[in-house]
Amino acid sequence: MADGGLVPFELTVQILINGLIARPSKNYLIDGFPRAVEQAIYFEQHVCECQQVLFYDVNEDTLMERCLVRASTAAVQREDDNAETLRKRLKAFQESSRPVVDLYKKFGKVRHIDASQSIAKVYEETRKAVLPQVHFILGPPRSGKKTLGQKLAERTNMANLHFDQFLKDNNLFGKDDETIVNSLISHLVNQAATRVLIYDFP
């Protein structure tokens, strides 16, 4: 790592698995991973499927400038905060990690965030990116929407939510629209899935 290289992916994934086991959760935000297509595939085969990739896009000059400023102002100097190692790390990213972004783009899982903006704007873009994306599917009875919706959800990694079942499960039949919509919003905020397909709503 001090030379700007990557740790073997089997070791990295095993360390990550140990960390996930030690800290059980419904959701994980994993920073700086995967760094190579092999890591991504190995992780998905042995652990679980990635729901979403947040890609912070910044040009190389800005990255170099930020890292060198950090190196000159940090209380504790990092061994890899020098121009030569930084260039190696950026080259390694373009060669190994950029293909990961391209891989997940094919599945519609990448959220591009312009990280050259202010901290407040980057945070706002990030917040929007991690909120669930909601899709509605409507149609008259026997139109095939349920079957098509299930197939669509399976192929695009969306969670299914049938609105009538949601009303029944939450004792919301007969309630006013504001109460129903607020309950639905609360439910979506706590969804583990990043994409949700809702049947028969609005």
N, CA, C and O of each residue as an XYZ file, in Angstrom:
808
protein
N       0.824     -1.205      0.000
C       0.000      0.000      0.000
C       0.858      1.255      0.000
O       0.523      2.236     -0.664
N       1.979      1.233      0.751
C       2.870      2.393      0.817
C       3.443      2.729     -0.555
O       3.775      3.882     -0.830
N       3.557      1.719     -1.413
C       4.078      1.936     -2.764
C       2.975      2.244     -3.778
O       3.248      2.401     -4.968
N       1.711      2.330     -3.298
C       0.600      2.638     -4.196
C      -0.035      1.426     -4.830
O      -0.851      1.564     -5.741
N       0.326      0.216     -4.361
C      -0.237     -1.009     -4.930
C      -1.491     -1.444     -4.209
O      -1.952     -0.776     -3.284
N      -2.057     -2.593     -4.643
C      -3.273     -3.132     -4.042
C      -2.976     -4.434     -3.308
O      -2.136     -5.224     -3.741
N      -3.675     -4.653     -2.185
C      -3.576     -5.898     -1.429
C      -4.308     -6.982     -2.229
O      -5.320     -6.680     -2.862
N      -3.825     -8.252     -2.221
C      -4.531     -9.331     -2.937
C      -6.011     -9.371     -2.565
O      -6.357     -9.285     -1.387
N      -6.906     -9.504     -3.588
C      -8.337     -9.314     -3.340
C      -8.933    -10.360     -2.408
O      -9.863    -10.048     -1.664
N      -8.419    -11.612     -2.425
C      -8.956    -12.627     -1.516
C      -8.755    -12.215     -0.062
O      -9.644    -12.390      0.771
N      -7.584    -11.668      0.233
C      -7.273    -11.226      1.596
C      -8.158    -10.038      1.982
O      -8.714     -9.997      3.080
N      -8.279     -9.080      1.072
C      -9.106     -7.904      1.348
C     -10.544     -8.305      1.638
O     -11.137     -7.835      2.609
N     -11.111     -9.177      0.795
C     -12.502     -9.587      0.981
C     -12.671    -10.358      2.277
O     -13.674    -10.179      2.967
N     -11.710    -11.218      2.629
C     -11.823    -11.983      3.871
C     -11.784    -11.058      5.087
O     -12.535    -11.253      6.043
N     -10.913    -10.058      5.051
C     -10.862     -9.078      6.150
C     -12.197     -8.348      6.241
O     -12.710     -8.113      7.335
N     -12.756     -7.991      5.086
C     -14.040     -7.292      5.040
C     -15.156     -8.178      5.587
O     -15.998     -7.708      6.352
N     -15.169     -9.455      5.203
C     -16.178    -10.393      5.711
C     -16.100    -10.470      7.239
O     -17.124    -10.454      7.922
N     -14.881    -10.552      7.763
C     -14.705    -10.603      9.222
C     -15.295     -9.360      9.886
O     -15.913     -9.440     10.948
N     -15.091     -8.198      9.234
C     -15.643     -6.950      9.763
C     -17.159     -6.939      9.736
O     -17.788     -6.452     10.675
N     -17.762     -7.470      8.674
C     -19.222     -7.519      8.568
C     -19.811     -8.459      9.617
O     -20.847     -8.163     10.212
N     -19.152     -9.584      9.838
C     -19.616    -10.548     10.844
C     -19.559     -9.929     12.236
O     -20.451    -10.133     13.059
N     -18.495     -9.169     12.483
C     -18.317     -8.545     13.802
C     -19.321     -7.426     14.065
O     -19.613     -7.100     15.216
N     -19.850     -6.836     12.982
C     -20.798     -5.723     13.138
C     -22.045     -5.967     12.291
O     -22.200     -5.359     11.232
N     -22.945     -6.859     12.752
C     -24.130     -7.195     11.964
C     -25.019     -5.971     11.731
O     -25.228     -5.163     12.636
N     -25.535     -5.847     10.510
C     -26.413     -4.734     10.161
C     -27.225     -5.104      8.927
O     -26.843     -5.996      8.170
N     -28.355     -4.411      8.726
C     -29.150     -4.616      7.505
C     -28.467     -3.959      6.313
O     -28.582     -4.439      5.185
N     -27.759     -2.865      6.561
C     -27.123     -2.103      5.483
C     -25.674     -1.802      5.838
O     -25.327     -1.623      7.005
N     -24.843     -1.751      4.817
C     -23.441     -1.367      5.000
C     -23.058     -0.362      3.927
O     -23.446     -0.497      2.767
N     -22.297      0.641      4.322
C     -21.685      1.569      3.375
C     -20.189      1.290      3.440
O     -19.551      1.568      4.455
N     -19.630      0.750      2.378
C     -18.229      0.314      2.389
C     -17.408      1.302      1.565
O     -17.600      1.431      0.356
N     -16.508      1.983      2.223
C     -15.710      3.051      1.615
C     -14.497      2.474      0.881
O     -13.720      1.707      1.450
N     -14.348      2.858     -0.400
C     -13.154      2.469     -1.156
C     -13.118      1.023     -1.593
O     -12.040      0.465     -1.796
N     -14.278      0.407     -1.742
C     -14.337     -1.012     -2.115
C     -15.514     -1.215     -3.053
O     -16.547     -0.569     -2.878
N     -15.392     -2.103     -4.055
C     -14.215     -2.873     -4.453
C     -13.282     -2.043     -5.326
O     -13.704     -1.099     -5.994
N     -12.015     -2.412     -5.305
C     -11.006     -1.673     -6.064
C     -10.600     -2.371     -7.354
O      -9.769     -1.866     -8.109
N     -11.184     -3.517     -7.597
C     -10.914     -4.245     -8.846
C     -12.125     -5.115     -9.163
O     -12.876     -5.503     -8.268
N     -12.303     -5.417    -10.445
C     -13.443     -6.230    -10.874
C     -13.418     -7.592    -10.185
O     -14.465     -8.112     -9.800
N     -12.225     -8.173    -10.028
C     -12.111     -9.481     -9.373
C     -12.627     -9.423     -7.938
O     -13.295    -10.347     -7.475
N     -12.310     -8.325     -7.233
C     -12.819     -8.133     -5.867
C     -14.339     -8.099     -5.864
O     -14.984     -8.746     -5.038
N     -14.909     -7.332     -6.803
C     -16.362     -7.182     -6.876
C     -17.037     -8.527     -7.105
O     -18.005     -8.871     -6.426
N     -16.521     -9.280     -8.064
C     -17.118    -10.576     -8.400
C     -16.971    -11.547     -7.230
O     -17.922    -12.243     -6.872
N     -15.788    -11.591     -6.640
C     -15.535    -12.488     -5.504
C     -16.469    -12.165     -4.344
O     -17.028    -13.066     -3.718
N     -16.635    -10.873     -4.062
C     -17.505    -10.435     -2.962
C     -18.959    -10.835     -3.241
O     -19.646    -11.340     -2.354
N     -19.418    -10.612     -4.461
C     -20.811    -10.913     -4.785
C     -21.070    -12.424     -4.787
O     -22.172    -12.865     -4.460
N     -20.067    -13.206     -5.151
C     -20.230    -14.659     -5.156
C     -20.205    -15.254     -3.750
O     -20.879    -16.249     -3.484
N     -19.424    -14.642     -2.843
C     -19.223    -15.238     -1.528
C     -19.922    -14.507     -0.389
O     -20.039    -15.051      0.709
N     -20.389    -13.285     -0.630
C     -20.995    -12.520      0.465
C     -22.420    -12.109      0.093
O     -23.378    -12.748      0.529
N     -22.569    -11.068     -0.695
C     -23.903    -10.617     -1.090
C     -23.802     -9.693     -2.297
O     -22.713     -9.297     -2.712
N     -24.962     -9.362     -2.849
C     -25.016     -8.495     -4.027
C     -24.935     -7.036     -3.619
O     -25.570     -6.620     -2.650
N     -24.167     -6.272     -4.346
C     -24.083     -4.830     -4.130
C     -25.370     -4.174     -4.631
O     -25.837     -4.473     -5.730
N     -25.934     -3.289     -3.830
C     -27.166     -2.597     -4.209
C     -26.895     -1.317     -4.993
O     -27.660     -0.957     -5.887
N     -25.803     -0.631     -4.655
C     -25.565      0.684     -5.248
C     -24.099      1.069     -5.107
O     -23.439      0.697     -4.137
N     -23.597      1.824     -6.091
C     -22.226      2.339     -6.053
C     -22.285      3.862     -6.104
O     -22.859      4.436     -7.031
N     -21.697      4.508     -5.117
C     -21.557      5.962     -5.128
C     -20.182      6.268     -5.704
O     -19.160      5.890     -5.131
N     -20.165      6.952     -6.835
C     -18.894      7.260     -7.491
C     -18.637      8.763     -7.420
O     -19.342      9.557     -8.043
N     -17.615      9.138     -6.651
C     -17.257     10.543     -6.481
C     -16.255     10.914     -7.568
O     -15.100     10.489     -7.545
N     -16.718     11.706     -8.506
C     -15.934     12.023     -9.700
C     -15.227     13.368     -9.527
O     -15.865     14.399     -9.312
N     -13.904     13.335     -9.623
C     -13.089     14.547     -9.497
C     -11.937     14.442    -10.489
O     -11.402     13.356    -10.708
N     -11.551     15.576    -11.093
C     -10.426     15.507    -12.035
C      -9.109     15.312    -11.281
O      -9.001     15.608    -10.091
N      -8.125     14.811    -12.005
C      -6.850     14.412    -11.381
C      -6.106     15.583    -10.742
O      -5.514     15.423     -9.674
N      -6.125     16.751    -11.374
C      -5.417     17.911    -10.805
C      -5.977     18.290     -9.442
O      -5.227     18.594     -8.515
N      -7.307     18.270     -9.327
C      -7.943     18.602     -8.043
C      -7.594     17.567     -6.988
O      -7.335     17.914     -5.835
N      -7.586     16.295     -7.377
C      -7.229     15.237     -6.436
C      -5.808     15.407     -5.909
O      -5.568     15.307     -4.706
N      -4.876     15.661     -6.810
C      -3.478     15.842     -6.415
C      -3.346     17.026     -5.456
O      -2.663     16.948     -4.435
N      -4.014     18.116     -5.810
C      -3.944     19.320     -4.978
C      -4.487     19.050     -3.577
O      -3.871     19.445     -2.587
N      -5.630     18.382     -3.489
C      -6.239     18.091     -2.187
C      -5.358     17.175     -1.343
O      -5.176     17.403     -0.147
N      -4.814     16.138     -1.979
C      -3.981     15.188     -1.226
C      -2.702     15.839     -0.720
O      -2.269     15.575      0.401
N      -2.103     16.679     -1.535
C      -0.866     17.337     -1.115
C      -1.121     18.375     -0.025
O      -0.283     18.572      0.855
N      -2.275     19.036     -0.082
C      -2.652     19.966      0.994
C      -2.847     19.182      2.284
O      -2.396     19.603      3.349
N      -3.521     18.042      2.182
C      -3.723     17.195      3.361
C      -2.379     16.765      3.940
O      -2.186     16.766      5.155
N      -1.451     16.396      3.052
C      -0.131     15.947      3.509
C       0.615     17.054      4.257
O       1.311     16.792      5.237
N       0.461     18.284      3.787
C       1.215     19.382      4.399
C       0.583     19.904      5.683
O       1.253     20.558      6.482
N      -0.714     19.619      5.890
C      -1.401     20.158      7.072
C      -1.753     19.105      8.112
O      -2.192     19.450      9.209
N      -1.571     17.832      7.792
C      -1.977     16.764      8.717
C      -1.079     16.724      9.941
O       0.135     16.910      9.854
N      -1.713     16.476     11.092
C      -0.954     16.344     12.343
C      -0.097     15.086     12.308
O       1.032     15.071     12.798
N      -0.660     14.025     11.716
C       0.077     12.767     11.565
C       0.315     12.558     10.069
O      -0.636     12.481      9.291
N       1.565     12.470      9.677
C       1.910     12.313      8.260
C       1.661     10.881      7.805
O       2.101      9.924      8.443
N       0.942     10.753      6.681
C       0.735      9.437      6.088
C       1.906      9.118      5.176
O       2.421      9.979      4.462
N       2.310      7.853      5.220
C       3.462      7.410      4.438
C       3.235      7.569      2.933
O       4.175      7.796      2.172
N       1.950      7.442      2.513
C       1.657      7.465      1.088
C       1.209      8.837      0.577
O       0.748      8.943     -0.560
N       1.333      9.884      1.391
C       0.951     11.231      0.963
C       2.139     11.982      0.363
O       2.643     12.948      0.935
N       2.563     11.515     -0.793
C       3.584     12.240     -1.541
C       3.232     12.127     -3.027
O       2.502     11.223     -3.435
N       3.758     13.050     -3.822
C       3.333     13.164     -5.225
C       3.552     11.863     -6.004
O       2.688     11.449     -6.777
N       4.694     11.227     -5.804
C       5.005     10.020     -6.572
C       4.025      8.886     -6.266
O       3.504      8.243     -7.177
N       3.777      8.646     -4.968
C       2.851      7.577     -4.582
C       1.423      7.912     -4.992
O       0.663      7.030     -5.392
N       1.060      9.193     -4.893
C      -0.285      9.598     -5.302
C      -0.522      9.334     -6.784
O      -1.597      8.887     -7.183
N       0.505      9.620     -7.601
C       0.359      9.353     -9.038
C       0.183      7.853     -9.295
O      -0.594      7.453    -10.163
N       0.908      7.027     -8.535
C       0.763      5.571     -8.665
C      -0.648      5.136     -8.268
O      -1.252      4.282     -8.917
N      -1.163      5.738     -7.189
C      -2.508      5.382     -6.726
C      -3.562      5.775     -7.761
O      -4.508      5.025     -8.004
N      -3.400      6.943     -8.366
C      -4.349      7.378     -9.395
C      -4.267      6.486    -10.633
O      -5.285      6.165    -11.246
N      -3.049      6.093    -10.991
C      -2.875      5.177    -12.128
C      -3.511      3.820    -11.820
O      -4.167      3.221    -12.672
N      -3.303      3.344    -10.576
C      -3.905      2.064    -10.162
C      -5.426      2.160    -10.195
O      -6.107      1.205    -10.569
N      -5.958      3.323     -9.799
C      -7.410      3.504     -9.842
C      -7.925      3.402    -11.272
O      -8.902      2.702    -11.536
N      -7.269      4.100    -12.193
C      -7.718      4.088    -13.589
C      -7.643      2.682    -14.185
O      -8.506      2.281    -14.966
N      -6.597      1.940    -13.807
C      -6.406      0.603    -14.379
C      -7.281     -0.455    -13.722
O      -7.808     -1.336    -14.401
N      -7.440     -0.372    -12.385
C      -8.127     -1.446    -11.655
C      -9.533     -1.088    -11.198
O     -10.451     -1.900    -11.313
N      -9.707      0.132    -10.676
C     -10.989      0.486    -10.066
C     -11.984      1.074    -11.045
O     -13.187      0.861    -10.901
N     -11.509      1.809    -12.037
C     -12.429      2.400    -13.010
C     -13.272      1.331    -13.718
O     -14.461      1.553    -13.948
N     -12.678      0.160    -14.074
C     -13.502     -0.897    -14.668
C     -14.627     -1.383    -13.744
O     -15.651     -1.864    -14.229
N     -14.455     -1.263    -12.418
C     -15.521     -1.630    -11.478
C     -16.722     -0.715    -11.684
O     -17.866     -1.167    -11.721
N     -16.440      0.583    -11.817
C     -17.510      1.566    -12.055
C     -18.224      1.226    -13.368
O     -19.452      1.251    -13.438
N     -17.449      0.911    -14.397
C     -18.037      0.563    -15.697
C     -18.886     -0.705    -15.608
O     -19.931     -0.805    -16.251
N     -18.428     -1.676    -14.803
C     -19.183     -2.922    -14.613
C     -20.552     -2.638    -14.006
O     -21.570     -3.104    -14.517
N     -20.578     -1.873    -12.916
C     -21.839     -1.609    -12.219
C     -22.742     -0.649    -12.985
O     -23.953     -0.628    -12.765
N     -22.161      0.147    -13.882
C     -22.982      1.016    -14.742
C     -23.926      0.174    -15.598
O     -25.067      0.564    -15.845
N     -23.441     -0.982    -16.047
C     -24.252     -1.853    -16.905
C     -25.524     -2.311    -16.203
O     -26.520     -2.634    -16.850
N     -25.480     -2.336    -14.874
C     -26.638     -2.778    -14.091
C     -27.421     -1.604    -13.510
O     -28.333     -1.796    -12.707
N     -27.059     -0.387    -13.921
C     -27.774      0.801    -13.460
C     -27.599      1.089    -11.981
O     -28.482      1.668    -11.349
N     -26.455      0.686    -11.421
C     -26.266      0.829     -9.975
C     -25.347      1.983     -9.578
O     -25.145      2.228     -8.388
N     -24.790      2.690    -10.556
C     -23.816      3.742    -10.237
C     -24.518      5.088    -10.118
O     -25.301      5.474    -10.986
N     -24.226      5.798     -9.026
C     -24.696      7.165     -8.823
C     -23.489      8.086     -8.895
O     -22.642      8.066     -8.002
N     -23.401      8.893     -9.945
C     -22.293      9.823    -10.122
C     -22.501     11.050     -9.250
O     -23.577     11.647     -9.249
N     -21.468     11.422     -8.510
C     -21.525     12.614     -7.673
C     -20.330     13.483     -8.021
O     -19.189     13.022     -7.993
N     -20.592     14.733     -8.348
C     -19.532     15.683     -8.689
C     -18.853     16.139     -7.400
O     -19.350     17.026     -6.705
N     -17.720     15.528     -7.091
C     -17.036     15.800     -5.826
C     -16.097     16.996     -5.901
O     -15.346     17.251     -4.960
N     -16.131     17.734     -7.010
C     -15.315     18.952     -7.097
C     -16.059     20.139     -6.487
O     -15.495     21.226     -6.369
N     -17.323     19.940     -6.096
C     -18.132     21.009     -5.517
C     -17.801     21.206     -4.043
O     -16.912     20.554     -3.496
N     -18.539     22.121     -3.410
C     -18.363     22.368     -1.978
C     -18.805     21.139     -1.187
O     -19.539     20.291     -1.696
N     -18.351     21.053      0.062
C     -18.718     19.931      0.930
C     -20.232     19.838      1.065
O     -20.791     18.742      1.024
N     -20.905     20.987      1.226
C     -22.360     20.997      1.405
C     -23.073     20.432      0.177
O     -24.038     19.679      0.307
N     -22.597     20.798     -1.016
C     -23.240     20.318     -2.247
C     -22.972     18.829     -2.467
O     -23.851     18.088     -2.907
N     -21.758     18.409     -2.158
C     -21.429     16.976     -2.296
C     -22.290     16.158     -1.328
O     -22.793     15.092     -1.682
N     -22.450     16.664     -0.118
C     -23.290     15.969      0.869
C     -24.732     15.867      0.367
O     -25.354     14.810      0.469
N     -25.262     16.970     -0.174
C     -26.650     16.978     -0.647
C     -26.840     15.988     -1.796
O     -27.841     15.273     -1.838
N     -25.885     15.944     -2.727
C     -25.975     14.977     -3.825
C     -25.911     13.542     -3.303
O     -26.611     12.655     -3.792
N     -25.061     13.335     -2.303
C     -24.927     12.002     -1.704
C     -26.220     11.591     -1.018
O     -26.685     10.463     -1.177
N     -26.793     12.506     -0.258
C     -28.045     12.225      0.459
C     -29.147     11.820     -0.527
O     -29.884     10.863     -0.287
N     -29.250     12.553     -1.625
C     -30.258     12.231     -2.637
C     -29.986     10.869     -3.275
O     -30.908     10.113     -3.579
N     -28.710     10.576     -3.469
C     -28.332      9.322     -4.133
C     -28.688      8.092     -3.306
O     -29.014      7.045     -3.865
N     -28.631      8.208     -1.977
C     -28.880      7.030     -1.141
C     -30.337      6.870     -0.741
O     -30.717      5.831     -0.200
N     -31.172      7.894     -1.001
C     -32.601      7.719     -0.744
C     -33.160      6.722     -1.753
O     -32.690      6.671     -2.890
N     -34.156      5.927     -1.359
C     -34.698      4.939     -2.299
C     -35.274      5.589     -3.554
O     -35.931      6.628     -3.483
N     -35.021      4.972     -4.691
C     -35.661      5.387     -5.938
C     -36.964      4.604     -6.038
O     -36.981      3.379     -5.921
N     -38.041      5.327     -6.254
C     -39.349      4.692     -6.258
C     -39.931      4.702     -7.673
O     -39.906      5.720     -8.364
N     -40.450      3.553     -8.084
C     -41.096      3.414     -9.387
C     -42.525      2.935     -9.149
O     -42.762      2.070     -8.305
N     -43.467      3.492     -9.886
C     -44.868      3.089     -9.779
C     -45.235      2.211    -10.969
O     -44.741      2.411    -12.079
N     -46.101      1.245    -10.726
C     -46.634      0.437    -11.823
C     -48.155      0.399    -11.677
O     -48.688     -0.062    -10.668
N     -48.831      0.893    -12.703
C     -50.290      1.023    -12.678
C     -50.904      0.323    -13.876
O     -50.246      0.129    -14.898
N     -52.156     -0.052    -13.748
C     -52.890     -0.665    -14.850
C     -54.164     -1.289    -14.326
O     -54.276     -1.568    -13.133
N     -55.148     -1.516    -15.225
C     -56.406     -2.128    -14.787
C     -56.196     -3.596    -14.406
O     -55.165     -4.186    -14.730
N     -57.191     -4.186    -13.708
C     -57.079     -5.610    -13.350
C     -56.835     -6.476    -14.582
O     -57.388     -6.214    -15.650
N     -56.018     -7.495    -14.433
C     -55.669     -8.465    -15.477
C     -54.876     -7.854    -16.625
O     -54.835     -8.418    -17.718
N     -54.248     -6.706    -16.387
C     -53.435     -6.086    -17.453
C     -52.044     -6.702    -17.540
O     -51.305     -6.443    -18.490
N     -51.683     -7.526    -16.541
C     -50.367     -8.170    -16.529
C     -49.324     -7.406    -15.747
O     -48.148     -7.769    -15.747
N     -49.759     -6.327    -15.067
C     -48.780     -5.488    -14.373
C     -48.054     -6.216    -13.248
O     -46.873     -5.963    -13.010
N     -48.747     -7.119    -12.550
C     -48.115     -7.817    -11.427
C     -47.009     -8.746    -11.915
O     -45.904     -8.747    -11.373
N     -47.312     -9.534    -12.939
C     -46.321    -10.464    -13.494
C     -45.136     -9.710    -14.084
O     -43.980    -10.041    -13.822
N     -45.443     -8.686    -14.887
C     -44.376     -7.887    -15.493
C     -43.553     -7.168    -14.428
O     -42.329     -7.077    -14.520
N     -44.251     -6.664    -13.426
C     -43.555     -5.959    -12.348
C     -42.598     -6.859    -11.590
O     -41.485     -6.451    -11.256
N     -43.033     -8.092    -11.315
C     -42.172     -9.039    -10.603
C     -40.923     -9.360    -11.413
O     -39.817     -9.410    -10.873
N     -41.109     -9.579    -12.716
C     -39.963     -9.866    -13.590
C     -39.027     -8.667    -13.664
O     -37.806     -8.815    -13.605
N     -39.610     -7.480    -13.793
C     -38.815     -6.254    -13.849
C     -38.022     -6.062    -12.565
O     -36.842     -5.716    -12.599
N     -38.681     -6.290    -11.429
C     -38.020     -6.130    -10.134
C     -36.861     -7.114     -9.983
O     -35.793     -6.751     -9.488
N     -37.075     -8.358    -10.410
C     -36.019     -9.374    -10.318
C     -34.809     -8.980    -11.155
O     -33.666     -9.117    -10.717
N     -35.071     -8.490    -12.363
C     -33.974     -8.203    -13.293
C     -33.249     -6.901    -12.980
O     -32.099     -6.716    -13.380
N     -33.920     -5.994    -12.264
C     -33.301     -4.694    -11.990
C     -33.024     -4.481    -10.506
O     -32.703     -3.371    -10.081
N     -33.149     -5.551     -9.718
C     -32.774     -5.508     -8.310
C     -33.628     -4.517     -7.512
O     -33.105     -3.747     -6.707
N     -34.939     -4.544     -7.741
C     -35.861     -3.680     -6.998
C     -36.654     -4.498     -5.980
O     -36.930     -5.679     -6.189
N     -37.011     -3.850     -4.885
C     -37.922     -4.466     -3.926
C     -39.349     -4.232     -4.402
O     -39.641     -3.206     -5.016
N     -40.244     -5.185     -4.119
C     -41.660     -5.064     -4.491
C     -42.467     -4.581     -3.303
O     -42.247     -5.015     -2.172
N     -43.395     -3.690     -3.561
C     -44.304     -3.254     -2.511
C     -45.699     -3.112     -3.125
O     -45.936     -2.242     -3.964
N     -46.621     -3.988     -2.690
C     -48.001     -3.902     -3.181
C     -48.751     -2.960     -2.250
O     -48.836     -3.200     -1.046
N     -49.294     -1.884     -2.818
C     -49.878     -0.818     -2.009
C     -51.044     -1.321     -1.145
O     -51.132     -0.970      0.032
N     -51.931     -2.131     -1.713
C     -53.070     -2.644     -0.925
C     -52.596     -3.490      0.250
O     -53.154     -3.414      1.344
N     -51.555     -4.303      0.015
C     -51.014     -5.129      1.103
C     -50.371     -4.248      2.169
O     -50.474     -4.529      3.363
N     -49.710     -3.184      1.731
C     -49.112     -2.229      2.674
C     -50.192     -1.604      3.557
O     -50.017     -1.488      4.770
N     -51.316     -1.199      2.942
C     -52.428     -0.622      3.711
C     -52.955     -1.628      4.735
O     -53.214     -1.282      5.887
N     -53.108     -2.886      4.289
C     -53.625     -3.930      5.179
C     -52.664     -4.198      6.335
O     -53.078     -4.269      7.492
N     -51.374     -4.347      6.011
C     -50.373     -4.665      7.047
C     -50.237     -3.566      8.090
O     -49.856     -3.828      9.231
N     -50.550     -2.332      7.696
C     -50.365     -1.196      8.605
C     -51.684     -0.584      9.091
O     -51.711      0.532      9.609
N     -52.788     -1.347      8.912
C     -54.111     -0.898      9.374
C     -54.444      0.518      8.898
O     -54.888      1.362      9.677
N     -54.220      0.760      7.599
C     -54.403      2.109      7.061
C     -55.651      2.257      6.186
O     -55.914      3.346      5.676
N     -56.427      1.174      6.002
C     -57.653      1.305      5.213
C     -58.592      2.295      5.894
O     -58.835      2.209      7.098
N     -59.119      3.239      5.106
C     -60.051      4.230      5.645
C     -59.385      5.465      6.216
O     -60.066      6.425      6.577
N     -58.054      5.454      6.303
C     -57.332      6.632      6.818
C     -57.252      7.696      5.727
O     -57.424      7.401      4.545
N     -56.988      8.944      6.141
C     -56.884     10.037      5.172
C     -55.574      9.924      4.391
O     -54.625      9.274      4.828
N     -55.547     10.580      3.213
C     -54.394     10.491      2.312
C     -53.090     10.933      2.975
O     -52.045     10.318      2.759
N     -53.145     11.982      3.769
C     -51.921     12.493      4.403
C     -51.312     11.451      5.331
O     -50.099     11.242      5.321
N     -52.150     10.797      6.134
C     -51.663      9.753      7.051
C     -51.060      8.593      6.270
O     -50.004      8.069      6.625
N     -51.751      8.198      5.193
C     -51.273      7.071      4.381
C     -49.935      7.390      3.731
O     -49.004      6.588      3.796
N     -49.837      8.568      3.098
C     -48.599      8.927      2.393
C     -47.446      9.088      3.380
O     -46.328      8.662      3.089
N     -47.692      9.691      4.533
C     -46.627      9.836      5.541
C     -46.146      8.474      6.041
O     -44.954      8.281      6.282
N     -47.074      7.535      6.196
C     -46.688      6.171      6.608
C     -45.854      5.500      5.529
O     -44.881      4.805      5.821
N     -46.247      5.718      4.271
C     -45.495      5.142      3.149
C     -44.088      5.731      3.087
O     -43.117      5.007      2.868
N     -43.981      7.029      3.276
C     -42.662      7.688      3.272
C     -41.783      7.107      4.376
O     -40.619      6.783      4.141
N     -42.340      6.975      5.576
C     -41.569      6.407      6.697
C     -41.100      5.000      6.383
O     -39.979      4.614      6.715
N     -41.977      4.234      5.735
C     -41.613      2.863      5.359
C     -40.467      2.864      4.350
O     -39.526      2.081      4.478
N     -40.544      3.739      3.351
C     -39.519      3.786      2.304
C     -38.173      4.246      2.850
O     -37.128      3.748      2.431
N     -38.195      5.194      3.784
C     -36.950      5.696      4.380
C     -36.195      4.563      5.070
O     -34.965      4.563      5.101
N     -36.928      3.599      5.623
C     -36.300      2.487      6.345
C     -36.075      1.254      5.482
O     -35.692      0.199      5.987
N     -36.316      1.389      4.172
C     -36.098      0.267      3.258
C     -34.610     -0.030      3.096
O     -33.793      0.883      2.975
N     -34.272     -1.304      3.095
C     -32.880     -1.694      2.836
C     -32.545     -1.546      1.357
O     -31.402     -1.263      0.999
N     -33.561     -1.741      0.487
C     -33.327     -1.676     -0.957
C     -33.193     -0.234     -1.417
O     -33.819      0.666     -0.859
N     -32.374     -0.023     -2.433
C     -32.198      1.333     -2.960
C     -33.228      1.645     -4.032
O     -33.389      2.803     -4.415
N     -33.937      0.613     -4.527
C     -34.980      0.827     -5.532
C     -36.220      0.032     -5.156
O     -36.135     -1.141     -4.791
N     -37.362      0.680     -5.249
C     -38.610      0.051     -4.835
C     -39.637      0.208     -5.949
O     -39.793      1.290     -6.515
N     -40.333     -0.874     -6.257
C     -41.410     -0.857     -7.241
C     -42.717     -0.979     -6.481
O     -42.930     -1.968     -5.779
N     -43.610      0.020     -6.608
C     -44.877      0.034     -5.880
C     -46.026     -0.243     -6.846
O     -46.198      0.456     -7.844
N     -46.806     -1.273     -6.532
C     -47.977     -1.642     -7.342
C     -49.189     -0.836     -6.921
O     -49.428     -0.631     -5.731
N     -49.963     -0.375     -7.913
C     -51.266      0.266     -7.690
C     -51.201      1.502     -6.800
O     -52.092      1.734     -5.982
N     -50.156      2.286     -6.960
C     -50.041      3.568     -6.265
C     -49.294      4.529     -7.182
O     -48.342      4.113     -7.842
N     -49.683      5.778     -7.245
C     -50.815      6.409     -6.532
C     -52.112      6.091     -7.240
O     -53.177      6.525     -6.801
